[in-house]
Amino acid sequence: MHEVYLDLHIHLGWAGEPGGGVKISAARDLTLENILRECRERKGIGMVGVIDAATAGALDDMERLLAEGKVAELPGGGLTYGGEVTLIPGAEVEVAHEANGKAIHLTCFVRGARELRELGRWQGERVRNRQLSTQRHHGTTPADVVAFVGSLGGIVIPAHIFTPFKSTLGAAAAVGEVIPPSLWRHVPAVELGLSSDTALADELPELSRFTFVTNSDSHSLGKIGREYNRLNLAEPTFDELVLALREEQGRRVVANFGLDPRLGKYHRTYCLTCDRRLDGEPPVLECPVSPDHKLVLGVLDRIRHYRARQEAAGIRAVPRGRPPYVHQIPLAFVPGLGKRAMERLLAAFGTEMNVLHRATEAELTEVVGPKLAGLVAGARAGTLPIEAGGGGLYGKVLTET
């Protein structure tokens, strides 16, 4: 078995020529090749999921990289970039929950180019513009998406499952209200998102049926790997990934690395009327000033609220072990760690994964001095002080308590 670092949720900002923009909110340098190069040369990420890969421009880019020999399809699924990074191609699909019309994002992953082209064709029949990412799929239910991706031999992972907007548990109190349990064989995992962790997610008994993954949902090269996973695999392929998510044949997720949930944008309930975070005992379901105020329900508050509803509905957890969830602040969040210091670290240790997992504090001190080395050590140990986020604003890493 080999340990592989995995980030399954990367957006594209540009693909194809000309006019191939994929997602307006993503950086223009987020091309398919740049993402693969960043993972290999700076991040140390061995497997990466690109979830705009079925858009028209991205499909053209992938065909070009295949023709130029820069990527090659693996017998076990996925595409290898120089034998060092495996691309897991996919698409983020937006559909409406049938009960209330709320938007839901599902990340869908397939084995290779043929399946991705078929997924792109299927999407093209349901969206208005195949150049754009994560469009609403018309006349399509969440169950339709899962069933079709499953027919291609692919898997579906509900994205950022707790966020107030465009998530499965933002639209309903249980996954089973959105995706029928009869289709869960195609849904081996759920993505926790930046405002939750394993301990919080495990408060919901229904989620004991799913493996947890932590991904960056990156819209820039620098944020790739701000949350990621470590897996035990025989080789970095799609088929091995599926075995790990299903915890079969000794393959599994052995650790999740992510932000302290307090750093997430939606950790606590936020009153839009008062323009402030509400820090009362969770769940905070209304503003203490007035019940008529408009709120953005926080992830912590949502989980506590749904736990009571699931337990009342008779949903019980199934026993299972969980890998450790390591609260880790990304290097980009470390106060005072600027571009020059980062370049010195990368020159000394090669990749961010080496800085985060292999360099000792003494070795870091030799490169950036004791103050920054201490902050990096605190970031990777999750011991730096934090101010909680909410209402779409990230929490803050504090330099002083």
Contacts in CASP RR format, 6 or more apart in sequence:
PFRMAT RR
TARGET T0000
AUTHOR 0000-0000-0000
METHOD contacts of the structure
MODEL  1
MHEVYLDLHIHLGWAGEPGGGVKISAARDLTLENILRECRERKGIGMVGV
IDAATAGALDDMERLLAEGKVAELPGGGLTYGGEVTLIPGAEVEVAHEAN
GKAIHLTCFVRGARELRELGRWQGERVRNRQLSTQRHHGTTPADVVAFVG
SLGGIVIPAHIFTPFKSTLGAAAAVGEVIPPSLWRHVPAVELGLSSDTAL
ADELPELSRFTFVTNSDSHSLGKIGREYNRLNLAEPTFDELVLALREEQG
RRVVANFGLDPRLGKYHRTYCLTCDRRLDGEPPVLECPVSPDHKLVLGVL
DRIRHYRARQEAAGIRAVPRGRPPYVHQIPLAFVPGLGKRAMERLLAAFG
TEMNVLHRATEAELTEVVGPKLAGLVAGARAGTLPIEAGGGGLYGKVLTE
T
1 232 0 8 1.000
1 233 0 8 1.000
1 234 0 8 1.000
1 250 0 8 1.000
1 251 0 8 1.000
2 232 0 8 1.000
2 233 0 8 1.000
2 234 0 8 1.000
2 235 0 8 1.000
2 236 0 8 1.000
3 230 0 8 1.000
3 231 0 8 1.000
3 232 0 8 1.000
3 254 0 8 1.000
4 46 0 8 1.000
4 47 0 8 1.000
4 230 0 8 1.000
4 231 0 8 1.000
4 233 0 8 1.000
4 236 0 8 1.000
5 43 0 8 1.000
5 44 0 8 1.000
5 45 0 8 1.000
5 46 0 8 1.000
5 47 0 8 1.000
5 228 0 8 1.000
5 229 0 8 1.000
5 230 0 8 1.000
5 231 0 8 1.000
5 353 0 8 1.000
6 45 0 8 1.000
6 46 0 8 1.000
6 47 0 8 1.000
6 48 0 8 1.000
6 213 0 8 1.000
6 228 0 8 1.000
6 229 0 8 1.000
6 230 0 8 1.000
6 231 0 8 1.000
6 241 0 8 1.000
7 39 0 8 1.000
7 43 0 8 1.000
7 45 0 8 1.000
7 47 0 8 1.000
7 48 0 8 1.000
7 49 0 8 1.000
7 215 0 8 1.000
7 216 0 8 1.000
7 218 0 8 1.000
7 224 0 8 1.000
7 225 0 8 1.000
7 227 0 8 1.000
7 228 0 8 1.000
7 229 0 8 1.000
8 47 0 8 1.000
8 48 0 8 1.000
8 49 0 8 1.000
8 51 0 8 1.000
8 88 0 8 1.000
8 107 0 8 1.000
8 109 0 8 1.000
8 157 0 8 1.000
8 191 0 8 1.000
8 213 0 8 1.000
8 215 0 8 1.000
8 229 0 8 1.000
9 49 0 8 1.000
9 51 0 8 1.000
9 92 0 8 1.000
9 107 0 8 1.000
9 159 0 8 1.000
9 191 0 8 1.000
9 215 0 8 1.000
9 216 0 8 1.000
9 217 0 8 1.000
9 218 0 8 1.000
10 30 0 8 1.000
10 35 0 8 1.000
10 48 0 8 1.000
10 49 0 8 1.000
10 50 0 8 1.000
10 51 0 8 1.000
10 216 0 8 1.000
10 218 0 8 1.000
10 224 0 8 1.000
11 22 0 8 1.000
11 23 0 8 1.000
11 26 0 8 1.000
11 30 0 8 1.000
11 50 0 8 1.000
11 51 0 8 1.000
11 52 0 8 1.000
11 92 0 8 1.000
11 133 0 8 1.000
11 217 0 8 1.000
11 218 0 8 1.000
11 219 0 8 1.000
12 21 0 8 1.000
12 22 0 8 1.000
12 23 0 8 1.000
12 26 0 8 1.000
12 30 0 8 1.000
12 31 0 8 1.000
12 32 0 8 1.000
12 35 0 8 1.000
12 50 0 8 1.000
12 52 0 8 1.000
12 53 0 8 1.000
12 55 0 8 1.000
12 58 0 8 1.000
12 133 0 8 1.000
13 21 0 8 1.000
13 22 0 8 1.000
13 23 0 8 1.000
13 26 0 8 1.000
13 27 0 8 1.000
13 28 0 8 1.000
13 29 0 8 1.000
13 30 0 8 1.000
13 31 0 8 1.000
13 52 0 8 1.000
13 219 0 8 1.000
14 20 0 8 1.000
14 21 0 8 1.000
14 22 0 8 1.000
14 28 0 8 1.000
14 29 0 8 1.000
14 30 0 8 1.000
14 31 0 8 1.000
15 21 0 8 1.000
15 22 0 8 1.000
15 31 0 8 1.000
15 32 0 8 1.000
15 52 0 8 1.000
15 55 0 8 1.000
15 57 0 8 1.000
15 58 0 8 1.000
15 60 0 8 1.000
15 61 0 8 1.000
16 57 0 8 1.000
16 58 0 8 1.000
16 60 0 8 1.000
16 61 0 8 1.000
17 60 0 8 1.000
19 131 0 8 1.000
20 56 0 8 1.000
20 57 0 8 1.000
20 131 0 8 1.000
21 57 0 8 1.000
21 131 0 8 1.000
22 52 0 8 1.000
22 55 0 8 1.000
22 57 0 8 1.000
22 58 0 8 1.000
22 131 0 8 1.000
22 132 0 8 1.000
22 133 0 8 1.000
23 52 0 8 1.000
23 132 0 8 1.000
23 133 0 8 1.000
23 134 0 8 1.000
23 219 0 8 1.000
25 219 0 8 1.000
26 133 0 8 1.000
26 219 0 8 1.000
26 220 0 8 1.000
27 219 0 8 1.000
27 220 0 8 1.000
27 221 0 8 1.000
29 221 0 8 1.000
30 218 0 8 1.000
30 219 0 8 1.000
30 220 0 8 1.000
30 221 0 8 1.000
31 61 0 8 1.000
32 50 0 8 1.000
32 53 0 8 1.000
32 58 0 8 1.000
32 61 0 8 1.000
32 62 0 8 1.000
32 65 0 8 1.000
32 87 0 8 1.000
33 61 0 8 1.000
33 65 0 8 1.000
33 70 0 8 1.000
34 221 0 8 1.000
35 48 0 8 1.000
35 50 0 8 1.000
35 221 0 8 1.000
35 224 0 8 1.000
36 48 0 8 1.000
36 71 0 8 1.000
36 81 0 8 1.000
36 85 0 8 1.000
36 87 0 8 1.000
37 81 0 8 1.000
38 221 0 8 1.000
38 222 0 8 1.000
38 224 0 8 1.000
39 45 0 8 1.000
39 46 0 8 1.000
39 48 0 8 1.000
39 81 0 8 1.000
39 85 0 8 1.000
39 224 0 8 1.000
40 46 0 8 1.000
40 81 0 8 1.000
40 82 0 8 1.000
40 84 0 8 1.000
40 85 0 8 1.000
41 351 0 8 1.000
42 346 0 8 1.000
42 350 0 8 1.000
42 351 0 8 1.000
42 352 0 8 1.000
43 224 0 8 1.000
43 225 0 8 1.000
43 351 0 8 1.000
43 352 0 8 1.000
43 353 0 8 1.000
44 351 0 8 1.000
44 352 0 8 1.000
44 353 0 8 1.000
44 354 0 8 1.000
45 85 0 8 1.000
45 224 0 8 1.000
45 225 0 8 1.000
45 228 0 8 1.000
45 353 0 8 1.000
46 84 0 8 1.000
46 85 0 8 1.000
46 86 0 8 1.000
46 236 0 8 1.000
47 85 0 8 1.000
47 86 0 8 1.000
47 88 0 8 1.000
47 231 0 8 1.000
47 236 0 8 1.000
47 241 0 8 1.000
48 85 0 8 1.000
48 86 0 8 1.000
48 87 0 8 1.000
48 88 0 8 1.000
48 224 0 8 1.000
49 87 0 8 1.000
49 88 0 8 1.000
49 89 0 8 1.000
49 90 0 8 1.000
49 109 0 8 1.000
50 58 0 8 1.000
50 87 0 8 1.000
50 88 0 8 1.000
50 89 0 8 1.000
50 90 0 8 1.000
51 90 0 8 1.000
51 91 0 8 1.000
51 92 0 8 1.000
51 107 0 8 1.000
51 108 0 8 1.000
51 133 0 8 1.000
51 134 0 8 1.000
52 58 0 8 1.000
52 90 0 8 1.000
52 91 0 8 1.000
52 92 0 8 1.000
52 133 0 8 1.000
52 134 0 8 1.000
53 59 0 8 1.000
53 62 0 8 1.000
53 87 0 8 1.000
53 89 0 8 1.000
53 90 0 8 1.000
53 91 0 8 1.000
53 116 0 8 1.000
54 89 0 8 1.000
54 90 0 8 1.000
54 91 0 8 1.000
54 116 0 8 1.000
54 119 0 8 1.000
54 120 0 8 1.000
54 123 0 8 1.000
55 91 0 8 1.000
55 120 0 8 1.000
55 130 0 8 1.000
55 131 0 8 1.000
55 132 0 8 1.000
55 133 0 8 1.000
56 130 0 8 1.000
56 131 0 8 1.000
57 131 0 8 1.000
59 116 0 8 1.000
59 117 0 8 1.000
59 120 0 8 1.000
62 71 0 8 1.000
62 79 0 8 1.000
62 89 0 8 1.000
62 113 0 8 1.000
62 116 0 8 1.000
63 113 0 8 1.000
65 71 0 8 1.000
66 72 0 8 1.000
66 73 0 8 1.000
66 79 0 8 1.000
66 113 0 8 1.000
70 81 0 8 1.000
70 82 0 8 1.000
71 79 0 8 1.000
71 80 0 8 1.000
71 81 0 8 1.000
71 82 0 8 1.000
71 87 0 8 1.000
72 79 0 8 1.000
72 80 0 8 1.000
73 79 0 8 1.000
73 80 0 8 1.000
73 112 0 8 1.000
73 113 0 8 1.000
74 80 0 8 1.000
74 86 0 8 1.000
74 237 0 8 1.000
74 238 0 8 1.000
75 237 0 8 1.000
76 111 0 8 1.000
76 235 0 8 1.000
76 237 0 8 1.000
76 238 0 8 1.000
76 239 0 8 1.000
76 240 0 8 1.000
77 111 0 8 1.000
77 112 0 8 1.000
77 237 0 8 1.000
77 238 0 8 1.000
77 239 0 8 1.000
78 86 0 8 1.000
78 87 0 8 1.000
78 88 0 8 1.000
78 89 0 8 1.000
78 111 0 8 1.000
78 112 0 8 1.000
78 237 0 8 1.000
78 238 0 8 1.000
79 86 0 8 1.000
79 87 0 8 1.000
79 89 0 8 1.000
79 112 0 8 1.000
79 113 0 8 1.000
80 86 0 8 1.000
80 87 0 8 1.000
80 236 0 8 1.000
81 87 0 8 1.000
86 236 0 8 1.000
86 237 0 8 1.000
86 238 0 8 1.000
88 109 0 8 1.000
88 238 0 8 1.000
88 241 0 8 1.000
89 109 0 8 1.000
89 110 0 8 1.000
89 112 0 8 1.000
89 113 0 8 1.000
89 116 0 8 1.000
90 107 0 8 1.000
90 108 0 8 1.000
90 109 0 8 1.000
90 110 0 8 1.000
90 116 0 8 1.000
90 119 0 8 1.000
91 107 0 8 1.000
91 108 0 8 1.000
91 119 0 8 1.000
91 120 0 8 1.000
91 123 0 8 1.000
92 105 0 8 1.000
92 106 0 8 1.000
92 107 0 8 1.000
92 108 0 8 1.000
92 133 0 8 1.000
92 134 0 8 1.000
92 159 0 8 1.000
93 105 0 8 1.000
93 106 0 8 1.000
93 107 0 8 1.000
93 108 0 8 1.000
93 123 0 8 1.000
93 134 0 8 1.000
93 137 0 8 1.000
93 145 0 8 1.000
94 103 0 8 1.000
94 104 0 8 1.000
94 105 0 8 1.000
94 134 0 8 1.000
94 135 0 8 1.000
94 136 0 8 1.000
94 137 0 8 1.000
94 166 0 8 1.000
95 103 0 8 1.000
95 104 0 8 1.000
95 106 0 8 1.000
95 136 0 8 1.000
95 137 0 8 1.000
95 140 0 8 1.000
95 141 0 8 1.000
95 142 0 8 1.000
95 144 0 8 1.000
95 145 0 8 1.000
96 102 0 8 1.000
96 103 0 8 1.000
96 104 0 8 1.000
96 136 0 8 1.000
96 141 0 8 1.000
97 103 0 8 1.000
97 104 0 8 1.000
97 142 0 8 1.000
97 171 0 8 1.000
97 172 0 8 1.000
97 177 0 8 1.000
97 178 0 8 1.000
98 141 0 8 1.000
98 142 0 8 1.000
99 171 0 8 1.000
99 172 0 8 1.000
99 177 0 8 1.000
100 171 0 8 1.000
100 172 0 8 1.000
101 171 0 8 1.000
102 170 0 8 1.000
102 171 0 8 1.000
103 136 0 8 1.000
103 165 0 8 1.000
103 166 0 8 1.000
103 171 0 8 1.000
104 142 0 8 1.000
104 158 0 8 1.000
104 166 0 8 1.000
104 167 0 8 1.000
104 168 0 8 1.000
104 171 0 8 1.000
104 178 0 8 1.000
105 134 0 8 1.000
105 158 0 8 1.000
105 159 0 8 1.000
105 160 0 8 1.000
105 166 0 8 1.000
105 167 0 8 1.000
106 142 0 8 1.000
106 145 0 8 1.000
106 146 0 8 1.000
106 156 0 8 1.000
106 157 0 8 1.000
106 158 0 8 1.000
106 159 0 8 1.000
106 168 0 8 1.000
107 156 0 8 1.000
107 157 0 8 1.000
107 158 0 8 1.000
107 159 0 8 1.000
107 191 0 8 1.000
108 119 0 8 1.000
108 145 0 8 1.000
108 149 0 8 1.000
108 154 0 8 1.000
108 155 0 8 1.000
108 156 0 8 1.000
109 149 0 8 1.000
109 154 0 8 1.000
109 155 0 8 1.000
109 156 0 8 1.000
109 157 0 8 1.000
109 238 0 8 1.000
109 241 0 8 1.000
110 116 0 8 1.000
110 118 0 8 1.000
110 119 0 8 1.000
110 149 0 8 1.000
110 152 0 8 1.000
110 153 0 8 1.000
110 154 0 8 1.000
110 238 0 8 1.000
111 152 0 8 1.000
111 153 0 8 1.000
111 154 0 8 1.000
111 238 0 8 1.000
111 239 0 8 1.000
112 238 0 8 1.000
115 152 0 8 1.000
115 153 0 8 1.000
115 154 0 8 1.000
118 152 0 8 1.000
119 148 0 8 1.000
119 149 0 8 1.000
119 152 0 8 1.000
120 130 0 8 1.000
122 148 0 8 1.000
123 130 0 8 1.000
123 137 0 8 1.000
124 130 0 8 1.000
126 137 0 8 1.000
126 138 0 8 1.000
126 139 0 8 1.000
126 140 0 8 1.000
127 135 0 8 1.000
127 136 0 8 1.000
127 137 0 8 1.000
127 138 0 8 1.000
128 135 0 8 1.000
129 135 0 8 1.000
137 145 0 8 1.000
142 168 0 8 1.000
142 178 0 8 1.000
142 179 0 8 1.000
143 179 0 8 1.000
143 180 0 8 1.000
143 183 0 8 1.000
145 156 0 8 1.000
146 156 0 8 1.000
146 179 0 8 1.000
146 183 0 8 1.000
146 186 0 8 1.000
146 187 0 8 1.000
147 183 0 8 1.000
147 186 0 8 1.000
149 155 0 8 1.000
149 156 0 8 1.000
149 186 0 8 1.000
150 156 0 8 1.000
150 186 0 8 1.000
154 186 0 8 1.000
154 242 0 8 1.000
155 186 0 8 1.000
155 187 0 8 1.000
155 188 0 8 1.000
155 189 0 8 1.000
155 242 0 8 1.000
155 245 0 8 1.000
156 179 0 8 1.000
156 186 0 8 1.000
156 187 0 8 1.000
157 187 0 8 1.000
157 188 0 8 1.000
157 189 0 8 1.000
157 190 0 8 1.000
157 191 0 8 1.000
157 213 0 8 1.000
158 167 0 8 1.000
158 168 0 8 1.000
158 175 0 8 1.000
158 178 0 8 1.000
158 179 0 8 1.000
158 187 0 8 1.000
158 190 0 8 1.000
158 191 0 8 1.000
159 166 0 8 1.000
159 167 0 8 1.000
159 191 0 8 1.000
159 217 0 8 1.000
160 166 0 8 1.000
160 167 0 8 1.000
160 191 0 8 1.000
160 192 0 8 1.000
160 193 0 8 1.000
160 194 0 8 1.000
160 217 0 8 1.000
161 167 0 8 1.000
161 168 0 8 1.000
161 169 0 8 1.000
161 175 0 8 1.000
161 190 0 8 1.000
161 191 0 8 1.000
161 192 0 8 1.000
161 193 0 8 1.000
161 196 0 8 1.000
161 201 0 8 1.000
162 169 0 8 1.000
162 170 0 8 1.000
162 192 0 8 1.000
162 193 0 8 1.000
162 195 0 8 1.000
162 196 0 8 1.000
162 201 0 8 1.000
162 266 0 8 1.000
162 299 0 8 1.000
162 302 0 8 1.000
162 303 0 8 1.000
163 170 0 8 1.000
163 193 0 8 1.000
163 195 0 8 1.000
163 265 0 8 1.000
163 266 0 8 1.000
163 299 0 8 1.000
164 170 0 8 1.000
164 266 0 8 1.000
164 296 0 8 1.000
164 297 0 8 1.000
164 298 0 8 1.000
164 299 0 8 1.000
164 302 0 8 1.000
164 391 0 8 1.000
168 175 0 8 1.000
168 178 0 8 1.000
168 179 0 8 1.000
168 190 0 8 1.000
169 175 0 8 1.000
169 204 0 8 1.000
169 302 0 8 1.000
169 306 0 8 1.000
170 302 0 8 1.000
171 178 0 8 1.000
172 178 0 8 1.000
173 306 0 8 1.000
173 309 0 8 1.000
173 310 0 8 1.000
174 204 0 8 1.000
174 206 0 8 1.000
174 306 0 8 1.000
174 309 0 8 1.000
174 310 0 8 1.000
174 313 0 8 1.000
174 315 0 8 1.000
175 187 0 8 1.000
175 190 0 8 1.000
175 206 0 8 1.000
175 207 0 8 1.000
175 210 0 8 1.000
176 206 0 8 1.000
179 187 0 8 1.000
184 209 0 8 1.000
184 210 0 8 1.000
187 210 0 8 1.000
188 210 0 8 1.000
188 211 0 8 1.000
188 242 0 8 1.000
188 245 0 8 1.000
188 246 0 8 1.000
189 210 0 8 1.000
189 211 0 8 1.000
189 212 0 8 1.000
189 213 0 8 1.000
189 245 0 8 1.000
190 201 0 8 1.000
190 207 0 8 1.000
190 210 0 8 1.000
190 211 0 8 1.000
190 212 0 8 1.000
190 213 0 8 1.000
191 212 0 8 1.000
191 213 0 8 1.000
191 214 0 8 1.000
191 215 0 8 1.000
192 198 0 8 1.000
192 201 0 8 1.000
192 212 0 8 1.000
192 213 0 8 1.000
192 214 0 8 1.000
192 256 0 8 1.000
193 214 0 8 1.000
193 215 0 8 1.000
193 217 0 8 1.000
193 227 0 8 1.000
194 217 0 8 1.000
194 226 0 8 1.000
194 227 0 8 1.000
194 258 0 8 1.000
194 259 0 8 1.000
194 261 0 8 1.000
194 263 0 8 1.000
194 264 0 8 1.000
194 265 0 8 1.000
195 261 0 8 1.000
195 264 0 8 1.000
195 265 0 8 1.000
195 266 0 8 1.000
195 267 0 8 1.000
195 298 0 8 1.000
195 299 0 8 1.000
195 300 0 8 1.000
195 389 0 8 1.000
195 390 0 8 1.000
196 261 0 8 1.000
196 299 0 8 1.000
196 300 0 8 1.000
196 303 0 8 1.000
197 256 0 8 1.000
197 258 0 8 1.000
197 260 0 8 1.000
197 261 0 8 1.000
197 325 0 8 1.000
197 327 0 8 1.000
198 212 0 8 1.000
198 256 0 8 1.000
198 322 0 8 1.000
198 323 0 8 1.000
198 325 0 8 1.000
199 325 0 8 1.000
200 261 0 8 1.000
200 299 0 8 1.000
200 300 0 8 1.000
200 303 0 8 1.000
201 207 0 8 1.000
201 212 0 8 1.000
201 303 0 8 1.000
202 208 0 8 1.000
202 317 0 8 1.000
202 322 0 8 1.000
203 303 0 8 1.000
203 304 0 8 1.000
203 307 0 8 1.000
204 303 0 8 1.000
204 306 0 8 1.000
204 307 0 8 1.000
204 310 0 8 1.000
205 307 0 8 1.000
205 310 0 8 1.000
205 311 0 8 1.000
205 315 0 8 1.000
205 316 0 8 1.000
205 317 0 8 1.000
206 310 0 8 1.000
206 315 0 8 1.000
206 317 0 8 1.000
208 317 0 8 1.000
208 318 0 8 1.000
208 319 0 8 1.000
208 320 0 8 1.000
209 318 0 8 1.000
211 245 0 8 1.000
211 246 0 8 1.000
211 247 0 8 1.000
211 253 0 8 1.000
212 253 0 8 1.000
212 256 0 8 1.000
212 322 0 8 1.000
212 325 0 8 1.000
213 229 0 8 1.000
213 245 0 8 1.000
213 253 0 8 1.000
213 256 0 8 1.000
214 227 0 8 1.000
214 228 0 8 1.000
214 229 0 8 1.000
214 256 0 8 1.000
214 257 0 8 1.000
214 258 0 8 1.000
214 325 0 8 1.000
215 227 0 8 1.000
215 228 0 8 1.000
215 229 0 8 1.000
216 223 0 8 1.000
216 224 0 8 1.000
216 225 0 8 1.000
216 226 0 8 1.000
216 227 0 8 1.000
216 228 0 8 1.000
218 224 0 8 1.000
218 225 0 8 1.000
218 226 0 8 1.000
222 332 0 8 1.000
223 330 0 8 1.000
223 332 0 8 1.000
225 330 0 8 1.000
225 352 0 8 1.000
226 258 0 8 1.000
226 259 0 8 1.000
226 330 0 8 1.000
226 332 0 8 1.000
226 333 0 8 1.000
227 256 0 8 1.000
227 257 0 8 1.000
227 258 0 8 1.000
227 259 0 8 1.000
228 257 0 8 1.000
228 258 0 8 1.000
229 253 0 8 1.000
229 255 0 8 1.000
229 256 0 8 1.000
229 257 0 8 1.000
230 253 0 8 1.000
230 254 0 8 1.000
230 255 0 8 1.000
230 257 0 8 1.000
231 241 0 8 1.000
231 244 0 8 1.000
231 251 0 8 1.000
231 252 0 8 1.000
231 253 0 8 1.000
231 254 0 8 1.000
232 244 0 8 1.000
232 250 0 8 1.000
232 251 0 8 1.000
232 252 0 8 1.000
232 254 0 8 1.000
233 240 0 8 1.000
233 241 0 8 1.000
233 243 0 8 1.000
233 244 0 8 1.000
233 251 0 8 1.000
234 240 0 8 1.000
234 251 0 8 1.000
240 251 0 8 1.000
243 249 0 8 1.000
243 250 0 8 1.000
243 251 0 8 1.000
244 251 0 8 1.000
244 252 0 8 1.000
244 253 0 8 1.000
245 253 0 8 1.000
247 253 0 8 1.000
252 323 0 8 1.000
253 323 0 8 1.000
254 323 0 8 1.000
255 323 0 8 1.000
255 324 0 8 1.000
255 325 0 8 1.000
255 326 0 8 1.000
256 323 0 8 1.000
256 324 0 8 1.000
256 325 0 8 1.000
256 326 0 8 1.000
257 325 0 8 1.000
257 326 0 8 1.000
257 328 0 8 1.000
257 356 0 8 1.000
258 325 0 8 1.000
258 326 0 8 1.000
258 327 0 8 1.000
258 328 0 8 1.000
259 327 0 8 1.000
259 328 0 8 1.000
259 329 0 8 1.000
259 330 0 8 1.000
259 333 0 8 1.000
260 327 0 8 1.000
260 329 0 8 1.000
260 382 0 8 1.000
260 386 0 8 1.000
261 267 0 8 1.000
261 299 0 8 1.000
261 300 0 8 1.000
262 386 0 8 1.000
262 387 0 8 1.000
262 388 0 8 1.000
262 389 0 8 1.000
262 395 0 8 1.000
263 329 0 8 1.000
263 333 0 8 1.000
263 386 0 8 1.000
263 388 0 8 1.000
263 389 0 8 1.000
263 394 0 8 1.000
263 395 0 8 1.000
263 396 0 8 1.000
263 397 0 8 1.000
264 299 0 8 1.000
264 389 0 8 1.000
264 390 0 8 1.000
264 394 0 8 1.000
264 395 0 8 1.000
265 389 0 8 1.000
265 390 0 8 1.000
265 391 0 8 1.000
265 392 0 8 1.000
265 393 0 8 1.000
265 394 0 8 1.000
265 395 0 8 1.000
266 296 0 8 1.000
266 298 0 8 1.000
266 299 0 8 1.000
266 389 0 8 1.000
266 390 0 8 1.000
266 391 0 8 1.000
266 392 0 8 1.000
267 298 0 8 1.000
267 299 0 8 1.000
267 300 0 8 1.000
267 388 0 8 1.000
267 389 0 8 1.000
267 390 0 8 1.000
267 395 0 8 1.000
268 277 0 8 1.000
268 278 0 8 1.000
268 279 0 8 1.000
268 282 0 8 1.000
268 284 0 8 1.000
268 298 0 8 1.000
268 300 0 8 1.000
268 301 0 8 1.000
268 388 0 8 1.000
268 389 0 8 1.000
268 390 0 8 1.000
269 277 0 8 1.000
269 278 0 8 1.000
269 282 0 8 1.000
269 283 0 8 1.000
269 284 0 8 1.000
269 285 0 8 1.000
269 295 0 8 1.000
269 296 0 8 1.000
269 297 0 8 1.000
269 298 0 8 1.000
269 301 0 8 1.000
269 390 0 8 1.000
270 276 0 8 1.000
270 277 0 8 1.000
270 278 0 8 1.000
270 295 0 8 1.000
270 296 0 8 1.000
270 298 0 8 1.000
270 390 0 8 1.000
270 391 0 8 1.000
270 392 0 8 1.000
270 393 0 8 1.000
271 277 0 8 1.000
271 278 0 8 1.000
271 287 0 8 1.000
271 289 0 8 1.000
271 293 0 8 1.000
271 294 0 8 1.000
271 295 0 8 1.000
272 293 0 8 1.000
272 294 0 8 1.000
272 295 0 8 1.000
272 296 0 8 1.000
272 391 0 8 1.000
273 287 0 8 1.000
273 289 0 8 1.000
273 290 0 8 1.000
273 293 0 8 1.000
273 294 0 8 1.000
274 287 0 8 1.000
274 289 0 8 1.000
274 293 0 8 1.000
277 388 0 8 1.000
277 389 0 8 1.000
277 390 0 8 1.000
277 391 0 8 1.000
278 284 0 8 1.000
278 287 0 8 1.000
278 288 0 8 1.000
278 295 0 8 1.000
279 388 0 8 1.000
282 300 0 8 1.000
282 301 0 8 1.000
282 303 0 8 1.000
282 304 0 8 1.000
283 297 0 8 1.000
283 300 0 8 1.000
283 301 0 8 1.000
283 302 0 8 1.000
283 304 0 8 1.000
283 305 0 8 1.000
284 298 0 8 1.000
284 301 0 8 1.000
285 295 0 8 1.000
285 297 0 8 1.000
285 301 0 8 1.000
285 305 0 8 1.000
286 293 0 8 1.000
286 295 0 8 1.000
287 293 0 8 1.000
287 295 0 8 1.000
296 390 0 8 1.000
296 391 0 8 1.000
296 392 0 8 1.000
297 305 0 8 1.000
298 390 0 8 1.000
298 391 0 8 1.000
326 382 0 8 1.000
327 382 0 8 1.000
328 356 0 8 1.000
328 379 0 8 1.000
328 380 0 8 1.000
328 381 0 8 1.000
328 382 0 8 1.000
329 378 0 8 1.000
329 379 0 8 1.000
329 380 0 8 1.000
329 382 0 8 1.000
329 384 0 8 1.000
329 397 0 8 1.000
330 379 0 8 1.000
331 337 0 8 1.000
331 342 0 8 1.000
331 345 0 8 1.000
331 352 0 8 1.000
331 355 0 8 1.000
331 356 0 8 1.000
331 376 0 8 1.000
331 379 0 8 1.000
333 379 0 8 1.000
333 397 0 8 1.000
334 372 0 8 1.000
334 375 0 8 1.000
334 376 0 8 1.000
334 379 0 8 1.000
334 384 0 8 1.000
334 397 0 8 1.000
335 375 0 8 1.000
335 397 0 8 1.000
335 398 0 8 1.000
335 399 0 8 1.000
336 372 0 8 1.000
336 375 0 8 1.000
337 368 0 8 1.000
337 372 0 8 1.000
337 375 0 8 1.000
337 376 0 8 1.000
341 368 0 8 1.000
341 372 0 8 1.000
344 367 0 8 1.000
344 368 0 8 1.000
345 355 0 8 1.000
345 359 0 8 1.000
345 364 0 8 1.000
345 367 0 8 1.000
345 368 0 8 1.000
345 376 0 8 1.000
346 352 0 8 1.000
346 355 0 8 1.000
348 359 0 8 1.000
348 363 0 8 1.000
348 366 0 8 1.000
348 367 0 8 1.000
349 355 0 8 1.000
349 358 0 8 1.000
349 359 0 8 1.000
349 363 0 8 1.000
349 367 0 8 1.000
355 364 0 8 1.000
355 376 0 8 1.000
356 380 0 8 1.000
357 380 0 8 1.000
361 373 0 8 1.000
361 374 0 8 1.000
361 376 0 8 1.000
361 377 0 8 1.000
364 372 0 8 1.000
364 373 0 8 1.000
364 374 0 8 1.000
364 376 0 8 1.000
364 377 0 8 1.000
365 373 0 8 1.000
365 374 0 8 1.000
367 373 0 8 1.000
368 376 0 8 1.000
375 384 0 8 1.000
378 384 0 8 1.000
379 397 0 8 1.000
384 397 0 8 1.000
384 398 0 8 1.000
385 397 0 8 1.000
385 398 0 8 1.000
385 400 0 8 1.000
385 401 0 8 1.000
386 395 0 8 1.000
386 396 0 8 1.000
386 397 0 8 1.000
386 398 0 8 1.000
387 395 0 8 1.000
387 396 0 8 1.000
387 398 0 8 1.000
388 395 0 8 1.000
389 395 0 8 1.000
389 396 0 8 1.000
END
